[in-house]
């Protein structure tokens, strides 16, 4: 987790620096450097949010997968510890 967080942070800084080197190219039409920088930063924040959302979904899917070995339960025992679960398990 720490490695991905560091990669996202470093990638954001590199992308922002690269944008500054080319005068925030896609947004340079406005003519005002402050507006260009704010618009470019907004774009980078959106891209970062999408990347982080994908990362969260990946972690949630990984957490849902059954672990090796499990806890020794199979389908026959599902729902026994829940009231009314015996009927639903069949």
N, C-alpha and C positions, 0 to 999 in steps of 0.2 A: 504494500500500500504506500509506503513512504517513497519508494522508487517512482511510482506513477505520479504521485503528487509533485515530486521534485521535477519530473520530466514535463509536466503541465506548466509549472511555474517557469522553468527555464525556457520552454518553448514559447510561452507568452512574451517573455522579455525579449527573446531573439526576434520574434515576429514584430514586436513593436519597434525595436531598433531598426530592423530591415525596412519597415514602413517609413520611419523617419529618414532613412537614407535616400529613399525615392520620393520624398516630400508627400508621403501619405497618398500615393498615386491615385487610387480610385476616387478619392475625395478632394483632389487638388483643384477641382473646378470652382469651388467656392471662393478661392483666392485668399481667405483668411487662414493663417496657420493654426490658430486656436481651434477654429471650427473643424478644420481638417483632422487635427489630432484627436478631438473629442469624437468625431464620427468614426475614425479608424479604431479608436479604443473601444467604442461601442460594438463594432463588428467583431473585434477580438474577444470581447466579453461574451457575445452570443455564441461564437464558435467554441469557446472554452466551456460554456454551460452545456452545449450539446455533447461535447466530449465527456464531461463529467457525468452527465445523465446516462450516457452509454456505459460508463464505468460502473455506476451504481446498479444499473440493470444487470450487468455481468456479475457483479458480486451477489446480488439477490438470487440470480439463477444458480450460481455456484452453491449458495447456502441451502437451496431447496433440494439439491441432489442428495440421494441417500449415501451415507458414508459406508465404507467397507466394514463388514462385520456387523453393522447395525446393532440393535439391542436385543436380538434373538426373537423378535416378533414376526409373524407372518400374517397373511390375510385372514386366517382362521381366528386369530386373536384380536383383530381390529375391532375397536368399539366396545370391548368388554368393560373398560373402566369408565365408560360414559353411560349415564342412565338412558335406557332405550336403545343403546348402541348394538345390542345383540341382534335386533330385528333388522337394523340397517346394514349390518355386515353381511347378511346372507343374501 
